[in-house]
Amino acid sequence: MSRVGFASAIGFTLALAACANPGQDPPAFSKASADAALPDGSSLSPAARYVGEIAVRNGEPNFLILDKKNGRIIAFQSGRPTFSGAALTGENQADDLPSDAYGKTFAELKGIQYKITPAGRYTVAVGWDNNYGETLDVNEIQGADWDISIHKVWLGAPLEHRDARLRSSGGGDKHITYGCVDVDGPTMTGLIERIPDEEHTPIYILPNDERLVRVLFEPRGGARTASATRY
Protein backbone atom coordinates (compact mmCIF):
# COMPACT_ATOMS: atom_id res chain seq x y z
CA MET A 1 0.00 0.00 0.00
CA SER A 2 1.10 3.59 -0.54
CA ARG A 3 -0.87 6.90 -0.65
CA VAL A 4 -4.73 6.57 -0.69
CA GLY A 5 -7.27 9.30 -1.78
CA PHE A 6 -10.74 10.47 -0.58
CA ALA A 7 -13.72 11.17 -2.97
CA SER A 8 -16.32 13.15 -1.04
CA ALA A 9 -18.22 11.19 1.60
CA ILE A 10 -21.49 12.51 0.24
CA GLY A 11 -20.64 11.33 -3.26
CA PHE A 12 -19.80 7.84 -2.12
CA THR A 13 -22.96 7.62 -0.01
CA LEU A 14 -24.92 8.42 -3.13
CA ALA A 15 -22.93 5.78 -4.99
CA LEU A 16 -23.85 3.13 -2.46
CA ALA A 17 -27.47 4.18 -2.68
CA ALA A 18 -27.35 3.85 -6.45
CA CYS A 19 -26.16 0.27 -6.00
CA ALA A 20 -28.69 -0.67 -3.36
CA ASN A 21 -30.60 -2.81 -5.85
CA PRO A 22 -28.37 -5.85 -6.53
CA GLY A 23 -30.28 -6.56 -9.72
CA GLN A 24 -29.53 -3.17 -11.23
CA ASP A 25 -27.62 -3.40 -14.50
CA PRO A 26 -24.35 -1.51 -15.02
CA PRO A 27 -24.76 1.71 -17.04
CA ALA A 28 -24.67 1.46 -20.81
CA PHE A 29 -21.84 3.45 -22.37
CA SER A 30 -21.79 4.43 -26.04
CA LYS A 31 -20.79 1.69 -28.47
CA ALA A 32 -18.30 4.04 -30.10
CA SER A 33 -16.39 4.00 -26.82
CA ALA A 34 -15.73 0.29 -27.12
CA ASP A 35 -14.04 0.79 -30.47
CA ALA A 36 -11.38 3.23 -29.27
CA ALA A 37 -7.95 1.71 -29.90
CA LEU A 38 -4.99 2.03 -27.56
CA PRO A 39 -1.44 2.50 -28.88
CA ASP A 40 -0.63 -1.16 -28.19
CA GLY A 41 -3.53 -2.30 -30.37
CA SER A 42 -5.88 -3.20 -27.52
CA SER A 43 -9.25 -1.52 -27.04
CA LEU A 44 -10.10 1.28 -24.66
CA SER A 45 -12.97 0.06 -22.49
CA PRO A 46 -16.33 1.85 -22.80
CA ALA A 47 -16.05 3.11 -19.21
CA ALA A 48 -12.53 4.45 -19.81
CA ARG A 49 -13.61 6.27 -22.98
CA TYR A 50 -16.63 7.71 -21.20
CA VAL A 51 -14.56 9.03 -18.28
CA GLY A 52 -11.91 10.29 -20.68
CA GLU A 53 -14.55 12.40 -22.41
CA ILE A 54 -15.64 13.76 -19.01
CA ALA A 55 -12.03 14.69 -18.16
CA VAL A 56 -11.70 16.66 -21.38
CA ARG A 57 -15.01 18.44 -20.72
CA ASN A 58 -13.64 19.30 -17.28
CA GLY A 59 -10.74 21.10 -18.96
CA GLU A 60 -8.19 18.36 -18.30
CA PRO A 61 -6.89 17.13 -21.68
CA ASN A 62 -3.76 15.56 -20.16
CA PHE A 63 -4.41 12.88 -17.55
CA LEU A 64 -4.13 9.23 -16.56
CA ILE A 65 -6.88 6.63 -16.32
CA LEU A 66 -6.47 3.50 -14.22
CA ASP A 67 -8.94 0.89 -15.46
CA LYS A 68 -9.01 -1.47 -12.48
CA LYS A 69 -11.52 -3.89 -13.97
CA ASN A 70 -9.37 -4.50 -17.04
CA GLY A 71 -5.95 -4.14 -15.41
CA ARG A 72 -4.74 -1.23 -17.59
CA ILE A 73 -3.29 2.21 -17.00
CA ILE A 74 -3.54 4.73 -19.84
CA ALA A 75 -1.92 8.12 -20.44
CA PHE A 76 -3.95 10.71 -22.36
CA GLN A 77 -2.38 13.71 -24.08
CA SER A 78 -4.52 16.38 -25.73
CA GLY A 79 -7.54 14.19 -24.99
CA ARG A 80 -6.19 11.15 -26.85
CA PRO A 81 -4.74 7.92 -25.41
CA THR A 82 -1.03 7.87 -26.26
CA PHE A 83 0.35 5.13 -24.01
CA SER A 84 -0.91 2.17 -22.00
CA GLY A 85 0.39 -0.73 -19.97
CA ALA A 86 -0.75 -3.55 -17.71
CA ALA A 87 -1.37 -2.66 -14.07
CA LEU A 88 -1.97 -4.66 -10.89
CA THR A 89 -4.35 -3.23 -8.28
CA GLY A 90 -5.76 -4.16 -4.86
CA GLU A 91 -6.63 -7.77 -4.13
CA ASN A 92 -9.98 -6.65 -2.74
CA GLN A 93 -12.12 -5.42 -5.63
CA ALA A 94 -14.08 -2.96 -3.50
CA ASP A 95 -13.87 0.69 -4.55
CA ASP A 96 -13.55 2.52 -1.23
CA LEU A 97 -11.29 1.99 1.79
CA PRO A 98 -12.83 1.39 5.23
CA SER A 99 -13.06 4.69 7.10
CA ASP A 100 -10.75 3.48 9.87
CA ALA A 101 -7.88 2.72 7.46
CA TYR A 102 -6.45 6.22 7.46
CA GLY A 103 -5.78 6.26 11.20
CA LYS A 104 -3.98 2.91 11.21
CA THR A 105 -0.33 2.15 10.61
CA PHE A 106 0.57 -0.22 7.81
CA ALA A 107 1.22 -2.97 10.38
CA GLU A 108 -2.32 -2.52 11.69
CA LEU A 109 -3.97 -2.92 8.29
CA LYS A 110 -4.65 -6.61 8.76
CA GLY A 111 -6.94 -8.48 6.42
CA ILE A 112 -8.14 -8.30 2.86
CA GLN A 113 -10.70 -5.61 3.76
CA TYR A 114 -7.87 -3.08 3.53
CA LYS A 115 -6.29 -4.31 0.28
CA ILE A 116 -8.17 -1.83 -1.90
CA THR A 117 -7.24 0.63 -4.62
CA PRO A 118 -9.88 3.34 -4.09
CA ALA A 119 -11.80 4.69 -7.08
CA GLY A 120 -12.15 8.41 -7.73
CA ARG A 121 -10.43 11.41 -9.25
CA TYR A 122 -7.07 12.19 -7.68
CA THR A 123 -3.75 13.72 -8.68
CA VAL A 124 -0.29 12.15 -8.74
CA ALA A 125 3.17 13.56 -8.10
CA VAL A 126 6.54 12.14 -9.06
CA GLY A 127 8.26 10.63 -6.03
CA TRP A 128 11.18 8.38 -5.22
CA ASP A 129 11.52 5.08 -3.40
CA ASN A 130 14.84 3.38 -2.66
CA ASN A 131 13.41 0.00 -3.70
CA TYR A 132 11.48 1.03 -6.81
CA GLY A 133 13.09 4.21 -8.11
CA GLU A 134 10.67 6.80 -9.47
CA THR A 135 7.07 6.52 -8.33
CA LEU A 136 3.81 8.35 -8.97
CA ASP A 137 2.31 9.03 -5.55
CA VAL A 138 -1.38 9.76 -5.10
CA ASN A 139 -1.45 13.15 -3.38
CA GLU A 140 -4.83 12.79 -1.72
CA ILE A 141 -4.37 9.36 -0.12
CA GLN A 142 -2.10 9.24 2.91
CA GLY A 143 -2.30 7.08 6.02
CA ALA A 144 -0.35 7.07 9.26
CA ASP A 145 2.83 5.65 7.71
CA TRP A 146 1.68 4.44 4.30
CA ASP A 147 0.48 5.76 0.99
CA ILE A 148 -0.77 4.52 -2.37
CA SER A 149 1.40 4.96 -5.42
CA ILE A 150 2.14 3.67 -8.89
CA HIS A 151 5.51 1.92 -8.89
CA LYS A 152 7.49 -0.91 -10.43
CA VAL A 153 6.11 -4.32 -9.59
CA TRP A 154 6.93 -5.69 -6.13
CA LEU A 155 8.29 -9.24 -6.34
CA GLY A 156 8.78 -9.91 -2.63
CA ALA A 157 6.06 -12.60 -2.49
CA PRO A 158 6.89 -15.11 -5.27
CA LEU A 159 3.74 -17.17 -4.66
CA GLU A 160 1.65 -14.18 -5.80
CA HIS A 161 3.19 -14.42 -9.31
CA ARG A 162 2.88 -10.68 -9.85
CA ASP A 163 5.23 -10.71 -12.83
CA ALA A 164 3.14 -13.40 -14.55
CA ARG A 165 -0.07 -11.58 -13.68
CA LEU A 166 1.22 -8.46 -15.44
CA ARG A 167 1.81 -10.49 -18.59
CA SER A 168 -1.60 -12.17 -18.44
CA SER A 169 -4.21 -11.03 -20.95
CA GLY A 170 -7.04 -11.32 -18.43
CA GLY A 171 -8.17 -8.43 -16.25
CA GLY A 172 -9.22 -10.87 -13.53
CA ASP A 173 -5.57 -11.74 -12.83
CA LYS A 174 -4.66 -8.14 -12.05
CA HIS A 175 -6.11 -7.90 -8.51
CA ILE A 176 -3.36 -8.85 -6.05
CA THR A 177 -1.68 -5.83 -4.41
CA TYR A 178 -2.16 -4.23 -0.99
CA GLY A 179 -3.61 -1.19 -2.76
CA CYS A 180 -0.72 0.23 -4.77
CA VAL A 181 -0.59 0.04 -8.55
CA ASP A 182 2.19 -2.26 -9.78
CA VAL A 183 3.51 -1.88 -13.34
CA ASP A 184 6.57 -3.12 -15.20
CA GLY A 185 9.66 -0.98 -15.79
CA PRO A 186 8.84 0.17 -19.35
CA THR A 187 5.33 1.17 -18.31
CA MET A 188 6.67 3.19 -15.39
CA THR A 189 9.09 4.98 -17.72
CA GLY A 190 6.37 5.60 -20.30
CA LEU A 191 4.03 7.13 -17.73
CA ILE A 192 6.71 9.41 -16.25
CA GLU A 193 7.62 10.65 -19.73
CA ARG A 194 4.03 11.58 -20.53
CA ILE A 195 2.72 13.29 -17.41
CA PRO A 196 2.39 17.05 -17.98
CA ASP A 197 2.79 18.11 -14.36
CA GLU A 198 5.19 16.40 -11.96
CA GLU A 199 3.16 17.58 -8.96
CA HIS A 200 -0.53 17.47 -9.88
CA THR A 201 -1.34 15.29 -12.89
CA PRO A 202 -4.99 14.16 -12.73
CA ILE A 203 -5.65 10.43 -12.46
CA TYR A 204 -9.10 8.92 -12.80
CA ILE A 205 -9.26 5.54 -11.05
CA LEU A 206 -12.26 3.68 -12.45
CA PRO A 207 -14.35 1.57 -10.07
CA ASN A 208 -14.66 -2.17 -10.51
CA ASP A 209 -18.40 -1.64 -10.05
CA GLU A 210 -19.33 0.31 -13.18
CA ARG A 211 -22.60 1.46 -11.57
CA LEU A 212 -20.41 3.92 -9.63
CA VAL A 213 -18.88 5.57 -12.70
CA ARG A 214 -21.46 8.32 -13.14
CA VAL A 215 -21.72 8.98 -9.41
CA LEU A 216 -17.97 9.43 -9.05
CA PHE A 217 -17.20 11.36 -12.20
CA GLU A 218 -20.28 13.15 -13.54
CA PRO A 219 -20.49 15.90 -12.65
CA ARG A 220 -16.83 16.13 -11.75
CA GLY A 221 -16.12 13.96 -8.69
CA GLY A 222 -14.21 15.53 -5.83
CA ALA A 223 -10.93 13.93 -4.83
CA ARG A 224 -11.23 11.25 -2.20
CA THR A 225 -8.91 11.35 0.52
CA ALA A 226 -4.87 8.43 2.33
CA SER A 227 5.35 7.66 3.89
CA ALA A 228 5.26 5.06 3.14
CA THR A 229 5.02 1.39 2.76
CA ARG A 230 4.52 0.31 -0.84
CA TYR A 231 3.38 -3.18 -1.82
C-alpha positions as CSV (number, residue, x, y, z in Angstrom):
1,M,0.0,0.0,0.0
2,S,1.1,3.6,-0.5
3,R,-0.9,6.9,-0.7
4,V,-4.7,6.6,-0.7
5,G,-7.3,9.3,-1.8
6,F,-10.7,10.5,-0.6
7,A,-13.7,11.2,-3.0
8,S,-16.3,13.1,-1.0
9,A,-18.2,11.2,1.6
10,I,-21.5,12.5,0.2
11,G,-20.6,11.3,-3.3
12,F,-19.8,7.8,-2.1
13,T,-23.0,7.6,0.0
14,L,-24.9,8.4,-3.1
15,A,-22.9,5.8,-5.0
16,L,-23.9,3.1,-2.5
17,A,-27.5,4.2,-2.7
18,A,-27.3,3.8,-6.4
19,C,-26.2,0.3,-6.0
20,A,-28.7,-0.7,-3.4
21,N,-30.6,-2.8,-5.9
22,P,-28.4,-5.8,-6.5
23,G,-30.3,-6.6,-9.7
24,Q,-29.5,-3.2,-11.2
25,D,-27.6,-3.4,-14.5
26,P,-24.3,-1.5,-15.0
27,P,-24.8,1.7,-17.0
28,A,-24.7,1.5,-20.8
29,F,-21.8,3.5,-22.4
30,S,-21.8,4.4,-26.0
31,K,-20.8,1.7,-28.5
32,A,-18.3,4.0,-30.1
33,S,-16.4,4.0,-26.8
34,A,-15.7,0.3,-27.1
35,D,-14.0,0.8,-30.5
36,A,-11.4,3.2,-29.3
37,A,-7.9,1.7,-29.9
38,L,-5.0,2.0,-27.6
39,P,-1.4,2.5,-28.9
40,D,-0.6,-1.2,-28.2
41,G,-3.5,-2.3,-30.4
42,S,-5.9,-3.2,-27.5
43,S,-9.3,-1.5,-27.0
44,L,-10.1,1.3,-24.7
45,S,-13.0,0.1,-22.5
46,P,-16.3,1.9,-22.8
47,A,-16.0,3.1,-19.2
48,A,-12.5,4.5,-19.8
49,R,-13.6,6.3,-23.0
50,Y,-16.6,7.7,-21.2
51,V,-14.6,9.0,-18.3
52,G,-11.9,10.3,-20.7
53,E,-14.5,12.4,-22.4
54,I,-15.6,13.8,-19.0
55,A,-12.0,14.7,-18.2
56,V,-11.7,16.7,-21.4
57,R,-15.0,18.4,-20.7
58,N,-13.6,19.3,-17.3
59,G,-10.7,21.1,-19.0
60,E,-8.2,18.4,-18.3
61,P,-6.9,17.1,-21.7
62,N,-3.8,15.6,-20.2
63,F,-4.4,12.9,-17.5
64,L,-4.1,9.2,-16.6
65,I,-6.9,6.6,-16.3
66,L,-6.5,3.5,-14.2
67,D,-8.9,0.9,-15.5
68,K,-9.0,-1.5,-12.5
69,K,-11.5,-3.9,-14.0
70,N,-9.4,-4.5,-17.0
71,G,-6.0,-4.1,-15.4
72,R,-4.7,-1.2,-17.6
73,I,-3.3,2.2,-17.0
74,I,-3.5,4.7,-19.8
75,A,-1.9,8.1,-20.4
76,F,-3.9,10.7,-22.4
77,Q,-2.4,13.7,-24.1
78,S,-4.5,16.4,-25.7
79,G,-7.5,14.2,-25.0
80,R,-6.2,11.1,-26.8
81,P,-4.7,7.9,-25.4
82,T,-1.0,7.9,-26.3
83,F,0.3,5.1,-24.0
84,S,-0.9,2.2,-22.0
85,G,0.4,-0.7,-20.0
86,A,-0.8,-3.5,-17.7
87,A,-1.4,-2.7,-14.1
88,L,-2.0,-4.7,-10.9
89,T,-4.4,-3.2,-8.3
90,G,-5.8,-4.2,-4.9
91,E,-6.6,-7.8,-4.1
92,N,-10.0,-6.7,-2.7
93,Q,-12.1,-5.4,-5.6
94,A,-14.1,-3.0,-3.5
95,D,-13.9,0.7,-4.6
96,D,-13.5,2.5,-1.2
97,L,-11.3,2.0,1.8
98,P,-12.8,1.4,5.2
99,S,-13.1,4.7,7.1
100,D,-10.7,3.5,9.9
101,A,-7.9,2.7,7.5
102,Y,-6.5,6.2,7.5
103,G,-5.8,6.3,11.2
104,K,-4.0,2.9,11.2
105,T,-0.3,2.1,10.6
106,F,0.6,-0.2,7.8
107,A,1.2,-3.0,10.4
108,E,-2.3,-2.5,11.7
109,L,-4.0,-2.9,8.3
110,K,-4.7,-6.6,8.8
111,G,-6.9,-8.5,6.4
112,I,-8.1,-8.3,2.9
113,Q,-10.7,-5.6,3.8
114,Y,-7.9,-3.1,3.5
115,K,-6.3,-4.3,0.3
116,I,-8.2,-1.8,-1.9
117,T,-7.2,0.6,-4.6
118,P,-9.9,3.3,-4.1
119,A,-11.8,4.7,-7.1
120,G,-12.2,8.4,-7.7
121,R,-10.4,11.4,-9.3
122,Y,-7.1,12.2,-7.7
123,T,-3.7,13.7,-8.7
124,V,-0.3,12.2,-8.7
125,A,3.2,13.6,-8.1
126,V,6.5,12.1,-9.1
127,G,8.3,10.6,-6.0
128,W,11.2,8.4,-5.2
129,D,11.5,5.1,-3.4
130,N,14.8,3.4,-2.7
131,N,13.4,0.0,-3.7
132,Y,11.5,1.0,-6.8
133,G,13.1,4.2,-8.1
134,E,10.7,6.8,-9.5
135,T,7.1,6.5,-8.3
136,L,3.8,8.4,-9.0
137,D,2.3,9.0,-5.6
138,V,-1.4,9.8,-5.1
139,N,-1.4,13.1,-3.4
140,E,-4.8,12.8,-1.7
141,I,-4.4,9.4,-0.1
142,Q,-2.1,9.2,2.9
143,G,-2.3,7.1,6.0
144,A,-0.3,7.1,9.3
145,D,2.8,5.6,7.7
146,W,1.7,4.4,4.3
147,D,0.5,5.8,1.0
148,I,-0.8,4.5,-2.4
149,S,1.4,5.0,-5.4
150,I,2.1,3.7,-8.9
151,H,5.5,1.9,-8.9
152,K,7.5,-0.9,-10.4
153,V,6.1,-4.3,-9.6
154,W,6.9,-5.7,-6.1
155,L,8.3,-9.2,-6.3
156,G,8.8,-9.9,-2.6
157,A,6.1,-12.6,-2.5
158,P,6.9,-15.1,-5.3
159,L,3.7,-17.2,-4.7
160,E,1.6,-14.2,-5.8
161,H,3.2,-14.4,-9.3
162,R,2.9,-10.7,-9.8
163,D,5.2,-10.7,-12.8
164,A,3.1,-13.4,-14.6
165,R,-0.1,-11.6,-13.7
166,L,1.2,-8.5,-15.4
167,R,1.8,-10.5,-18.6
168,S,-1.6,-12.2,-18.4
169,S,-4.2,-11.0,-20.9
170,G,-7.0,-11.3,-18.4
171,G,-8.2,-8.4,-16.2
172,G,-9.2,-10.9,-13.5
173,D,-5.6,-11.7,-12.8
174,K,-4.7,-8.1,-12.0
175,H,-6.1,-7.9,-8.5
176,I,-3.4,-8.8,-6.0
177,T,-1.7,-5.8,-4.4
178,Y,-2.2,-4.2,-1.0
179,G,-3.6,-1.2,-2.8
180,C,-0.7,0.2,-4.8
181,V,-0.6,0.0,-8.5
182,D,2.2,-2.3,-9.8
183,V,3.5,-1.9,-13.3
184,D,6.6,-3.1,-15.2
185,G,9.7,-1.0,-15.8
186,P,8.8,0.2,-19.4
187,T,5.3,1.2,-18.3
188,M,6.7,3.2,-15.4
189,T,9.1,5.0,-17.7
190,G,6.4,5.6,-20.3
191,L,4.0,7.1,-17.7
192,I,6.7,9.4,-16.3
193,E,7.6,10.7,-19.7
194,R,4.0,11.6,-20.5
195,I,2.7,13.3,-17.4
196,P,2.4,17.0,-18.0
197,D,2.8,18.1,-14.4
198,E,5.2,16.4,-12.0
199,E,3.2,17.6,-9.0
200,H,-0.5,17.5,-9.9
201,T,-1.3,15.3,-12.9
202,P,-5.0,14.2,-12.7
203,I,-5.6,10.4,-12.5
204,Y,-9.1,8.9,-12.8
205,I,-9.3,5.5,-11.0
206,L,-12.3,3.7,-12.5
207,P,-14.3,1.6,-10.1
208,N,-14.7,-2.2,-10.5
209,D,-18.4,-1.6,-10.1
210,E,-19.3,0.3,-13.2
211,R,-22.6,1.5,-11.6
212,L,-20.4,3.9,-9.6
213,V,-18.9,5.6,-12.7
214,R,-21.5,8.3,-13.1
215,V,-21.7,9.0,-9.4
216,L,-18.0,9.4,-9.0
217,F,-17.2,11.4,-12.2
218,E,-20.3,13.2,-13.5
219,P,-20.5,15.9,-12.6
220,R,-16.8,16.1,-11.8
221,G,-16.1,14.0,-8.7
222,G,-14.2,15.5,-5.8
223,A,-10.9,13.9,-4.8
224,R,-11.2,11.2,-2.2
225,T,-8.9,11.3,0.5
226,A,-4.9,8.4,2.3
227,S,5.3,7.7,3.9
228,A,5.3,5.1,3.1
229,T,5.0,1.4,2.8
230,R,4.5,0.3,-0.8
231,Y,3.4,-3.2,-1.8
